[in-house]
Amino acid sequence: MIAKMNATLKDWYTKTVAYIKDVRRELNFVTWPTRQEIKDSTKIVFVTVIVIAIYIAVLDGVFTNVFKFIFTRF
């Protein structure tokens, strides 16, 4: 029983090490973005988030006022 557990553990360890080696090898083929590309992408994300936040805030204000008007009249 212990021999079987050791074999299973050894097999798991061998597969895990092989997987990590494969991942490291594949990472060498990745085209990583430059620092400038990361800065530009970050700026785009920030601007997009701000625009969407403003849009949602405006819609929230409009709907709040519409529903207040409806519920105070009826």
Secondary structure, DSSP 8 states (H G I E B T S, - for coil): -HHHHHHHHHHHHHHHHHHHHHHHHHHTT-----HHHHHHHHHHHHHHHHHHHHHHHHHHHHHHHHHHHHHHH-
